[in-house]
Amino acid sequence: MAHHFLGSKHHGEEASKVTDWRKEEKHHKHMEQLAQLGAAAAGAYAVHEKHKAKKDPEHARSHRIKEEIAATIAAGSAGFAIHEHHKRKEAKKHGHHHYH
């Protein structure tokens, strides 16, 4: 993925270059927050579609499908937020080893 660019070989730089762990930690925190926002938005949309399915029986099937898709996206986004949280903790742990 494109967001895992830190510490890799880029534009002729050596791969063994010292990683800026604080910058990486901040990056993962930002990605975690975006994922949390995405999970909340998709969850809210799923609830909205569930409500529409009850109010609009003629198109209930369509609303239920949209609800399920939104719920799946919310779950995936929440999983990505957890993944980024662990990556941030890992970066923080590495950063503390370098400064002590």
ABEGO torsion letter per residue (X at the ends): XAABABGBBBGGBBAABBBBAAAAAAAAAAAAAAAAAAAAAAAAAAAAAAAAAAABAAAAAAAAAAAAAAAAAAAAAAAAAAAAAAAAAAAAAAAAAAAX
